[in-house]
Amino acid sequence: EHLYTLGNRGKGNLQALARKFHVTREDIQTYVQIIQGLDPRPGRSFGGGETFYISPDAYVYAYDNDFVIILNDEGVPDLQISPVYAQLLESKNGQQNKQYLQEQMRQGLWLLRSIQQRQRTLYKVLESIVRFQREFFLHGVSQLKPLVLKDVADEIEVHESTVSRITTNKYVATSYGIYELKYFFN
């Protein structure tokens, strides 16, 4: 702390530091120069590019010899149809306005159902992965078993491409770290 503020307080502190540590003022100057030459983030030179932070899409917790899956709704928008549109539909607007509003309502409801369906599918895929990879979730990476997308797709009765899409760039937090869902497949 004293060395960090040294530049702001002047050279009088060098003599005080020399007395405190029983060394010469020149030794203190040498130490200050060495410390000022150090990198406060020494690992930065080994990394490349920007840091990529992962926010898991789901969490799997062990609970009473079973597992609890919690979806992370952080990335899912909280959407709803505004009640104003329902009121406009009931008002005595022209037929053209009514058709336009009905079409917009249909599209909005379709979007809401699609997002809910995506979340349900993600949950089902995670449930299936947890069933197939139970030993991994209990004991760690050494217990990972061979698994293919088709196994999960067949179990939850969806197409293999759906499982592939839902597991791409999705992450799950486990007791043993955060893993991309693709990690659980060969």
C-alpha positions in Angstrom: 0.0 0.0 0.0 2.8 2.4 0.9 4.6 1.7 -2.4 1.5 2.2 -4.4 0.9 5.6 -3.0 4.6 6.5 -3.1 4.3 8.4 -6.4 1.5 10.6 -4.9 3.3 11.4 -1.7 6.8 12.3 -2.8 10.3 11.0 -2.2 10.2 11.6 1.6 8.5 8.2 2.0 11.5 6.4 0.6 13.7 7.5 3.5 10.9 6.4 6.0 10.6 3.0 4.3 14.4 2.6 4.3 14.4 3.2 8.1 11.4 1.0 8.7 13.0 -2.0 6.9 16.6 -1.3 7.9 17.9 -0.9 4.3 19.4 1.9 2.3 17.3 4.4 0.3 18.9 3.1 -2.9 17.7 -0.5 -2.1 14.2 0.9 -1.6 14.4 2.7 -5.0 15.5 -0.6 -6.6 12.6 -2.5 -5.0 10.1 0.1 -6.1 11.4 -0.1 -9.7 11.1 -3.9 -9.6 7.6 -3.8 -8.2 6.4 -1.1 -10.7 7.7 -3.3 -13.5 5.5 -6.2 -12.5 2.3 -7.0 -14.4 -0.7 -6.9 -12.1 -2.4 -9.5 -14.3 0.5 -11.9 -15.0 -1.7 -14.6 -16.7 -2.9 -12.2 -19.3 0.1 -12.8 -21.6 -0.9 -16.5 -21.8 -4.5 -16.0 -22.8 -5.8 -14.8 -26.1 -8.6 -12.5 -27.0 -11.5 -11.5 -24.8 -12.7 -13.5 -21.8 -15.8 -15.5 -22.6 -18.2 -15.9 -19.7 -20.7 -18.7 -19.7 -24.1 -18.3 -18.1 -25.5 -21.8 -17.8 -28.9 -22.5 -19.3 -29.8 -25.0 -16.6 -28.6 -26.3 -13.2 -28.6 -29.9 -12.1 -28.6 -30.5 -8.3 -28.4 -33.8 -6.5 -31.2 -34.1 -4.0 -32.2 -37.2 -1.9 -30.7 -39.7 -4.3 -32.4 -38.0 -7.2 -31.7 -34.9 -9.3 -33.4 -31.5 -9.6 -33.2 -29.6 -12.9 -33.7 -25.9 -12.8 -33.8 -23.9 -16.0 -32.1 -20.6 -16.0 -34.8 -18.1 -17.3 -32.3 -15.3 -17.3 -31.9 -15.3 -21.1 -35.6 -15.9 -21.8 -37.5 -12.8 -22.4 -40.6 -12.2 -20.2 -43.1 -11.6 -22.9 -46.9 -11.2 -22.7 -49.6 -9.9 -24.9 -50.6 -6.4 -23.9 -54.3 -6.2 -22.7 -54.6 -3.0 -24.7 -54.7 -5.1 -27.9 -57.6 -7.2 -26.5 -59.5 -4.0 -25.7 -58.8 -2.7 -29.3 -60.2 -6.0 -30.7 -63.4 -5.6 -28.8 -63.8 -1.9 -29.8 -65.8 -1.0 -32.8 -63.0 -0.4 -35.2 -63.3 -1.1 -38.9 -63.0 -4.7 -40.2 -59.5 -4.0 -41.7 -58.2 -2.9 -38.3 -59.8 -5.9 -36.6 -58.2 -8.3 -39.1 -54.8 -6.7 -38.6 -55.0 -6.9 -34.8 -56.2 -10.5 -35.0 -53.2 -11.4 -37.2 -50.8 -9.6 -34.8 -52.3 -11.4 -31.8 -51.9 -14.8 -33.6 -48.3 -14.1 -34.3 -47.6 -12.9 -30.7 -49.3 -16.0 -29.3 -47.3 -18.2 -31.7 -44.1 -16.6 -30.5 -45.0 -17.2 -26.8 -45.9 -20.8 -27.4 -42.7 -21.3 -29.4 -40.6 -20.0 -26.5 -42.5 -22.2 -24.0 -42.1 -25.2 -26.3 -38.3 -24.6 -26.6 -38.0 -24.5 -22.8 -40.1 -27.7 -22.4 -37.9 -29.4 -24.9 -34.7 -28.3 -23.2 -36.0 -29.6 -19.9 -36.9 -33.0 -21.5 -33.5 -33.3 -23.1 -31.8 -32.5 -19.8 -34.0 -35.0 -18.0 -33.0 -37.7 -20.5 -29.3 -36.8 -20.3 -29.5 -37.0 -16.5 -31.1 -40.4 -16.8 -28.5 -41.7 -19.2 -25.5 -40.1 -17.5 -26.7 -40.6 -13.9 -23.3 -41.9 -12.8 -21.6 -38.8 -14.2 -23.8 -36.6 -12.1 -23.1 -38.7 -9.0 -19.4 -39.3 -9.4 -17.9 -37.0 -12.0 -16.2 -37.2 -15.4 -14.7 -40.6 -15.0 -18.2 -42.1 -15.1 -19.3 -40.5 -18.4 -20.9 -43.1 -20.6 -21.1 -43.3 -24.4 -24.3 -41.5 -25.6 -25.6 -40.4 -29.0 -28.2 -37.9 -29.9 -30.5 -40.6 -31.3 -30.8 -42.2 -27.8 -32.1 -39.0 -26.3 -34.3 -38.2 -29.4 -35.9 -41.7 -29.2 -36.5 -41.4 -25.5 -38.3 -38.0 -25.6 -39.9 -38.8 -29.0 -38.4 -35.9 -31.1 -36.2 -35.9 -34.2 -32.5 -36.2 -33.7 -32.0 -32.7 -35.3 -34.1 -31.2 -32.6 -31.8 -32.6 -29.9 -28.8 -31.4 -31.8 -30.3 -27.9 -32.1 -31.4 -27.7 -28.5 -27.9 -28.8 -27.2 -25.9 -26.4 -29.3 -24.4 -23.6 -27.3 -26.4 -24.6 -24.2 -24.6 -25.1 -20.9 -25.5 -26.9 -17.7 -24.0 -26.3 -14.3 -23.3 -29.5 -12.4 -21.5 -30.3 -9.1 -18.4 -31.0 -11.3 -18.4 -27.7 -13.3 -20.2 -26.2 -16.2 -20.5 -28.3 -19.3 -21.8 -27.7 -22.8 -24.7 -30.1 -23.4 -22.8 -31.5 -26.4 -20.2 -32.7 -24.0 -22.5 -35.6 -22.9 -22.6 -37.1 -26.4 -19.9 -38.9 -28.4 
